[in-house]
């Protein structure tokens, strides 16, 4: 448990998560933990081809099996509608069982609903499909029919042609599949015409809107609940086809339905980061000043969708150059729909850009840190706007000092320790500062406690705790007396938990709501019978440290003052509680974007060790410095960066989803064969946050921290690999076979 911390110093304090005790004791209810009387179980039937038409679906044997209540398929599922509202988000546009066409291996062609999970699984295996197969494509060599320009200034081609130092290389990141411990799952109930759906969702408000559209239901008939999530990393942002199967089945049978995907299904039909091919051309003067930068990227998407990874997101503003062009294209493959994965766009994009910057530094015989400092800028040259806050240079210099970068010998393979060859590498990083429209209610109660509610969800990042800290800082009520309720569309609408947007979004609304609640208490203090402050003017009173007072808070003097705990005031008024509401704006079209370029910045420094005699490569230590504005919780913030760094080790060295060219199936669709970083691979990690509140962005000055720790880390690792081995990794993950080939 958290020891009592003075609310005056609560912002930035390293608090334990207030939801931690529920999680470690097993009292936290995740989606698949929900059980209801009469519950049935649904198991999807997945296609065994990657492209074709279902000519026959034989369900005769499955229908006769014990416990089977229904088998949903294209001929009997209730009408499901496509989402046409551009403000609602869904990755796989095709609704389940919309037709008899198959576009990827693992696409759902039916679903069995039975009394038990075992019965549903057995019956699903008995469903037989006959197909007219068509040619399919799961190639890792991408061809885009059209490249669209995302950002452009100057004359890139002319500047590149005349520059004395040039680089032209292609970088590839593979398909990576989100592999959260909590499997995707849905528990749907339908009672008296109302859906209550328990879903592992990073965006319950969007989920409600999409559900209304697909099921053609009014808002009052759809409630989404997502109290706790066992991580999502972007795969649980938007609803997937299994979700609508569960909902449709619940309405059809008027029974609760539980549908939890297998790990294999997770790899087939619940998203992934797409394969990217990125060509970077850099040109510089001999002093290291960039004169041209072009970034051309292609990512794969599914046959029926048009997902764009936006690899060039950070390229237009990260470094100063007069001539720049960023283009993007997509290639259609017979795979399930790709989706956002932690740091979409910037993460694969910065692997390419920061690898290229390292290669350019070598061509220039220039220190990689010096090259980046040389090309730093305080103006976003793609828009001409100033950054709301940018301290990249300090991230670079602070990181270099903490890491011991000055001890680096630039010669490849020249550094050793304990018989191991060492490599030093570094990279810059950046991520957007995003805030979304949010509503919050804060209630102050007669028993001396408070309650803060919002429909936004906590996906494991610490939102419950951050909300309590912000309310505590404003009201003076200790964190342990603040109840936070999230993850339910019956609450005031809140932001999605993606894009590192949740914290910055809820802060302004929380402050407004808390202040309204304090104002309501002060009003009661002047009107409540028997109140010693009866008939005092509200502007003569203050609300400090959880109490209404006549104290002079400017000087801190309290001589002759009257102080009443807020709970006592509410009690005197004969009320149970008072509340305040808060509302804040934002969005992808945030008006603040017309004044400032909104981003966070940082730098990673990495040491790897290489033992060629046993072909052992290890990331030994990482120093990361982040300029992310005010840190609300030092412990959970550091945990976010540490987790991102470990995820970056997996990206650089291990993760790669392989599709079988014979049938289009993801081959390594399990946690034994899909290799990720484990505790044994975790390096020593040192995280530093610069203290520069971004008060242009919000009053407290906080920006999000979930994604930025993953941006750039893979490049820092592979840059260190080059320094140790002389092998330039331009295609992830780094392969031992390539390292021992030299």
Secondary structure, 3 states (H helix, E strand, C coil): CCCCCCHHHCCECCCCCCCHHHHHHCCCCCHHHCCCCCCEEEEEEECCCCCEEEEEEECHHHHCCCCEEEEECCCCCCCCCCCCCCCCCCCCCCCCCCCCEECCCCCEEEEEEECCHHHHHHHHHHCEEEEEECCCCCCCCCCCCCCEEEEEECCHHHHHHHCCEEEEEEEEECCECCCCCCCCEEEEEEECCEEEEEECCCCHHHHHHHHHHHHCCCHHHEEEECCCCCCCCCCCCCCCHHHHHHHHHHHHHCCCEEEECCHHHHHHHCCCECCEEEEEEEEECCCCCEEEEEEEEEEEEECCCCCCCCCCCCHHHHCCCCCEEEEEEEEEECCCCCCCCCCCCHHHHHHHHHHHHHHHHHHHCCCHHHHHHHCCCCEECCCCEEECCCCHHHHHHHHHHHHCHHHCCCCCCCEEECCEEEEEEEEEEEEECCCCCEEEEEEEECCCCEEEECCCCCCCCCHHHHHHHHHHHHHCCCHHHEEEECCECCCCCCCCCCCCCHHHHHHHHHHHHHHHHHHHHHHHHCCCCCCCCCCCCHHHCEEECCEEECCECCCCECCCCCEEEHHHHHHHCCCCEEEEEEEECCCCCCHHHHCEECEEEEEEEEEEEEECCCCEEEEEEEEEEEECECCCEHHHHHHHHHHHHHHHHHHHHCCCCCECCCCCCECCCCCCCCCCCCHHHCCEEEEEECCCCCCCCCCCCECCCCCCCCCCHHHHHHHHHHHHHCCCCCECCCCHHHHCCC
